[in-house]
Amino acid sequence: MYTTDEERVTLIQGEALTVLRTLPTGAVDTVLTDPPYSSGGITMAARQVDPAQKYQQSNTKRTYPAMLGDNRDQRSFTLWATLWLSECWRVAKDGARIMVFTDWRQLPAMTDALQAAGWMWRGVVTWHKPSARPSLGDFKRDAEYVITGSKGKPTMHTRTCPPGVYRHSVNAARKTHLTEKPVALLEDLLAVTAPGPDALVLDPFAGSGSTGVACLNTGRRFVGIELSAEYHARASNRLAEVAQNMAQN
């Protein structure tokens, strides 16, 4: 487990559902996470291909540590998502917000799982990806989605009306995770959530720590869970570097 000196950031290495069951009830203001999609293909065989082949263009030379838990079939994926989303509901405060990334293939399953877990489904935010690979003879799949919900009636934290579509490119040269999301996008999403140094954001699938970086940048607290020991180490180093740079400036 990695924790900053100020205890603003905690990163736990372990399986999401197992760790979630150890967290206290009603402690989290926001859940913002990017779980494995178990997607990337139409057929079952295509979906169980190595994620490095599913989610990268064929001419990409860069390699990443293995993504774990990205090969579930459809029924087990929906059941699994319902289980961890239920634990997220338990650890969230009344009125808390949840935002979960997904793609077009898993959008129906994730919205079902979110509601089965007790969350109130509030809509879908679109992330437009200008750099997405083309589909010859078909519409370009240049969007992913963020399912939004709340634990009961949501607590309002802003008088602004953020857009429902965000356009952010992926910096392939700088990312350290195969499916890493832009920090700027995560900061945009946090705009509707509880602000300030007491606000706690949970990410059960922390990956390379991007949500934690967004929390540090916006003055929020963060607790993350990551199954991969390699990614946990990368995220810990990244968060420590960001925290150190902020302390020096």
BELGIJO-V622564 format. One record per pair of residues at least 24 apart in sequence whose ideal C-beta (glycine too) atoms are under 10 Angstrom apart, sorted by the first residue. I is the first residue (numbers start at 1). J is the second residue. Records with the same first field share a line. If there is no record, write none. Layout:
# BELGIJO-V622564
I: J  J
This chain:
# BELGIJO-V622564
1: 225  232  236
2: 209  212  224  226  232  233  235  236  237  239  240
3: 223  236  239
4: 212  216  221  222  236  239  240  242  243  244  246  247
5: 240  243  244  247
6: 197  221  243  247
7: 221  223
8: 197  200  212  215  216  219  220  221  222  223  239  243  246
9: 201  209  212  213  215  216  220  221  222  223  224  235  236  239  240  242  243
10: 200  212  221  222  223  224  225  239
11: 203  206  209  212  222  223  224  225  226  231  232  233  235  236  238  239  240
12: 204  206  223  224  225  226  232
13: 206  224  225  226  227  228  229  230  231  232  233  235  236
14: 225  226  227  229  232
15: 68  69  84  204  225  226  227
16: 69  80  83  84  87  88  203  204  205  206  224  225  226  227
17: 80  83  84  86  87  204  225
18: 84  87  225  227
19: 84  87  204  223  224  225  226  227
20: 83  84  85  86  87  88  90  91  202  204  225
21: 83  84  87  90  91
22: 87  91
23: 87  88  90  91  202  204  223  225
24: 90  91
25: 87  90  91  92  93
26: 90  91  92  93  94  96  151
27: 90  91  92  93  96  200  202  223
28: 88  89  90  91  92  93  96  97  98  151  194  199  200  201  202  221  223
29: 92  93  95  96  97  155  157  193  194  195  196  198  199  200  201  202  220  221
30: 92  93  96  97  98  99  157  189  190  192  193  194  199  200  201  202  203  211  215  220  222
31: 85  88  89  91  92  96  97  98  99  100  119  149  151  193  201  202  203  204  211
32: 97  98  99  100  101  146  181  186  189  190  193  201  202  203  204  210  211  214  215  220  222
33: 84  85  88  98  99  100  101  201  202  203  204  205  206  207  211  224  225
34: 99  100  101  102  144  146  177  179  180  181  186  203  204  205  206  207  210  211
35: 69  70  77  80  81  84  85  100  101  102  106  110  203  204  205  207
36: 67  68  69  70  71  72  77  80  81  106  179  205  207  227
37: 67  70  72  77  101  102  103  105  106  109  110  144  179
38: 69  70  71  72  73  74  76  77  78  80  81  105  106  109
39: 70  72  74  77  102  103  104  105  106  107  109
40: 70  71  103  105  179
41: 105
42: 105
44: 71  73  74
47: 71  72  73  74  77  105
48: 72  73
51: 178  179
52: 178
54: 178  179
55: 103  133  178  179
56: 133  172  178  179
57: 131  132  133  134  172
58: 133
59: 133
60: 133  172  178
62: 172  173  175  176  178
63: 178
64: 175  176  177  178  179  180  208  230  231  234
65: 176  177  178  208  228  229  230  231  233  234
66: 178  228  230  231
67: 177  178  179  207  227  228  231
68: 205  226  227  228  229  230  231
69: 205  227  228
70: 178  179
74: 105  106  108  109
75: 109
77: 106  109  110  113
78: 106  108  109  110  112  113  116
79: 109  113  116
80: 113
81: 106  109  110  112  113  114  116  117
82: 109  110  112  113  114  115  116  117  118
83: 113  116  117
84: 113  117  204  205  225
85: 110  113  114  115  116  117  118  119  147  149  204
86: 113  116  117  118  119
87: 117  204
88: 114  117  118  119  149  151  202  204
89: 114  117  118  119  149  151  152
90: 117  118  151
91: 151  200  202  204  223
92: 118  119  150  151  152  200  202
93: 151  152  155  194  200
94: 150  151  152  153  154  155
95: 150  151  152  153  154  155  156  157  194
96: 149  150  151  152  154  155  193  194  200  201  202
97: 122  148  149  150  151  154  155  157  189  190  192  193  194  201
98: 122  146  147  148  149  150  151  154  193  202
99: 125  146  147  148  149  186  189  190  192  193  201  211
100: 145  146  147  148  149  204  205
101: 125  127  144  145  146  147  179  181  185  186  189  205
102: 144  145  146  147
103: 141  143  144  145  179
104: 141  143  144  145
105: 141
106: 145  147
107: 144  145  147
110: 145  147
111: 145  147  149
113: 147
114: 147  148  149
115: 147  149
117: 149
118: 149  151  152
119: 147  148  149  150  151  152
120: 148  149  150  151  152  153  154
121: 147  148  149  150
122: 147  148  149  150  154  192
123: 147  148  149  164
124: 148  164
125: 162  163  164  165  166  185  188  189  192
126: 163  164  165  166  167
127: 165  166  167  168  181  182  185  188  189
128: 165  166  167  168  169
129: 166  167  168  169  170  181  182  185
130: 167  168  169  170
131: 168  169  170  171  172
132: 169  170
142: 167
143: 167
144: 179  181  185
146: 181  185  186  188  189
148: 189  192
154: 192  193
155: 193  194
156: 192
157: 190  191  192  193  194  195  196  199
158: 191  192  193  195
160: 191  192
161: 192
162: 188  189  191  192
163: 188
175: 207  208  210
176: 207  208  209  210  231  234  235  237  238
177: 206  207  208  209  210  228  231  234  235
178: 207  208  231
179: 205  207  208
180: 207  208  209  210
181: 207  208  210  211  214
182: 210  214
183: 209  210  211  212  213  214  216  217  242
184: 210  214  217
185: 210  214
186: 210  211  212  213  214  215  217  218
187: 211  213  214  215  217  218
188: 214
189: 214
190: 214  215  217  218  219  220
191: 218
193: 218  220
194: 220
195: 219  220
196: 220  221
197: 221
203: 235
205: 231
206: 231  232  235  236  239
207: 231  232  234  235
208: 232  234  235  237  238  239
209: 234  235  236  237  238  239  240  242
210: 235  238  239
211: 235
212: 236  238  239  242  243
213: 238  239  241  242  243
215: 239  242
216: 242  243  245  246
217: 242  246
219: 246
